Amino acid sequence: MTKTISFGATPLPPDAIVRIARREARAILDPAPELRARIDAGAAFLDRLLAEDGVIYGVTTGYGDSCTVSIPPELVAELPHHLFTYHGCGLGEHFDEEATRAILAARLASLSCGYSGVSWALLEQLQALLEHDILPLIPSEGSVGASGDLTPLSYVAAALCGEREVRFRGEVIPARSALAACGLTPLRLRPKEGLAIMNGTAVMTALACLALDRADQLARLATRITALAVVASGGNPHHFDETLFSVKPHPGLQQVARNLRADLGEGRASRNDHRLQDRYSLRCAPHVIGVLEDALPFLRTMISNELNSANDNPIIDGIGERVLHGGHFYGGHIAFAMDSLKNLAANVADLLDRQMALLVDARYNHGLPANLSGASGPRAAINHGLKALQISVSAWTAEALKHTMPASVFSRSTECHNQDKVSMGTIAARDALRVLTLTEQVVVALLITVRQGIALRERCPEGALPLQAEATAFLADLNARIPFIEEDVALEPLLRSLLIDLHAHTWSPYATS
C-alpha cells in the first residue's frame, strides 16, 4: 500500500473507508498542527473541569439512566474500563476483516473531528490498529443504533487497551499479544474516552460505506447483464431510444438507458422491430435499475455526512470550553439509507430473476432450447441445462425480498426507558449487506445465463444482434471465464469463482457514467 488517506484534515468520502478496508490505502493522522491543537484543547478542557470538580456526564456520573449516580473522584479513572467491560455481551458472527477495518476507520474519522474530548494518544493507537492490521474480534449482533453502536464498539475499546481477542497475521490471539508484537503498549483510557469510542455510529456507518460501494457496482453490472439478456432473448433494443427517455427526466433512469444504447447501438434498424414490446423485465429495466442509480448520490451524501460527524455524547467544545449534551449517536440517517438501499438492491435481484425466467423458458425465449441446454441429439433428453440454477436464483431472490422489511420501524425502548427511541441502524446495515450478497449471487448466475443464451442465439439461423465494442469485450471475457454448458455440470465451483471475481471488481462497466 502506497496511497495514504489523511484523517482530520478534510471530510472523507465513503470510498476512502472502502479503500482502507480493502488495504488499498493507509490511514494517517493529518500532520497539520491545527488538528493536534484541536484535539489537545478538548482533552485539556476536560482536565480543567475535573480539577474544578465539574460534573460531566459519563466522566463523573454513571451512564444512561444512571446519569444521576455520582462517581467518587478516586474511581473516575476506572469508569471507562467498566463501560467497555459490561458491554462485552455481543453475539452472532464476527465481522469479517474488511468490515472490521472499515469500523476502525469510521471511528477514527469521527474522533478526528476534534469534538469528543479524547487524547492524541487514543487517535494514534486507533491508527496503529489499522497500520498493523490488528483487528478486534467484533460480534455483529447487539446494537440498537442509539446510543450508537455501544456493544460492538466496546470490542474496539477493549482491543485498544489490550483486552479481548483480535485477528492478527492470520490467527485469533489476545489483543495484548498482538500489541506487544508491534511494539505497542495497551492504552489506559482517560475519562470520557471509553464513552467517546463506543457512543457513536461507526459500525453502521462503516457497513453503509461498504454497502454503497457494492450497490454502485451492482447497478452497472445489472445494466450490462440486461443488454446481454436483450441479445440472448432476441429482444428489441429500440425500447431504450434516446427520444423515448428524454420525456422522463430522471437522471439515473436516463443514464441506464444511455448505457444500454452504448451496448446495443442506437438508431439502427433491428430485425426484431416487429416485436413491438418485450416483457417488462427487459423493457422496463431502466425504470428499475434507474431508481437505484438515482438514489445513490443522495445516499452517498447522507452516509458522507454521518461519516464526517462528531457523533458521540456529550460533545466537547474545547475551544469554546463547553460541554454539549445531545443525541448525535442516533443513527436514523444511516438506518433510513440502509433500509432504502436494501429495497433498491432486492428490486434489482427480482428484475434479474425475471430476466432469467424468460431466458430459460422455451415458451418465452423466442427459439432457444428449454433451460438453455446446450445438448443436442439423443443426449438432449437427459440434460437439463440451467434448470436448477434458475431455482436457486429464485430462492436467493425470495430471501433478498424477505429482508426488505425496514429495520428502522422496530424501535424498542431500552435501558430503563432512557433509550426509549432507537434507530436500529446497524441491523438495517447488516440487512443491506445480506441483500447485496444474495443479489450478487443472482448476478453471477445471470452472467452464466446470458453467456449461455447468447452462444445459443448465435447458433440460430438469424444469429444474434451485434453488440458494441465494450459490451463485445465484456462478453469475450465471460466466454473465457465461463465454459459453454453442453453436458450437465455442477455449477457451484464456477459460481464461487465468479463471486470472487465480482468482489475483486473484475468487471467495471460504464466506469465513466
Sequence and secondary structure as in RCSB ss.txt:
>XXXX:A:sequence
MTKTISFGATPLPPDAIVRIARREARAILDPAPELRARIDAGAAFLDRLLAEDGVIYGVTTGYGDSCTVSIPPEL
VAELPHHLFTYHGCGLGEHFDEEATRAILAARLASLSCGYSGVSWALLEQLQALLEHDILPLIPSEGSVGASGDL
TPLSYVAAALCGEREVRFRGEVIPARSALAACGLTPLRLRPKEGLAIMNGTAVMTALACLALDRADQLARLATRI
TALAVVASGGNPHHFDETLFSVKPHPGLQQVARNLRADLGEGRASRNDHRLQDRYSLRCAPHVIGVLEDALPFLR
TMISNELNSANDNPIIDGIGERVLHGGHFYGGHIAFAMDSLKNLAANVADLLDRQMALLVDARYNHGLPANLSGA
SGPRAAINHGLKALQISVSAWTAEALKHTMPASVFSRSTECHNQDKVSMGTIAARDALRVLTLTEQVVVALLITV
RQGIALRERCPEGALPLQAEATAFLADLNARIPFIEEDVALEPLLRSLLIDLHAHTWSPYATS
>XXXX:A:secstr
   EEEESSS   HHHHHHHHTTSSEEEE   HHHHHHHHHHHHHHHHHHHTT   TTTTB SGGGGGSB  GGG
GGGHHHHHHHHT   EEEE  HHHHHHHHHHHHHHHTTS S   HHHHHHHHHHHHTT EE  EEE   SSSSSH
HHHHHHHHHHTT SEEEETTEEEEHHHHHHHTT       TTHHHHHHSS HHHHHHHHHHHHHHHHHHHHHHHH
HHHHHHHHT  GGGG HHHHHTS  HHHHHHHHHHHHHH SS   TTTT     HHHHTHHHHHHHHHHHHHHHH
HHHHHHHTS  SSSEEETTTTEEE   TT  HHHHHHHHHHHHHHHHHHHHHHHHHHHHH TTTSSS  GGG   
 GGGGGG  TTHHHHHHHHHHHHHHHHTTS STT    BTTTTB S   HHHHHHHHHHHHHHHHHHHHHHHHHH
HHHHHHHHHSTT      HHHHHHHHHHHHHS    S    HHHHHHHHHHHHTT   TTTT 
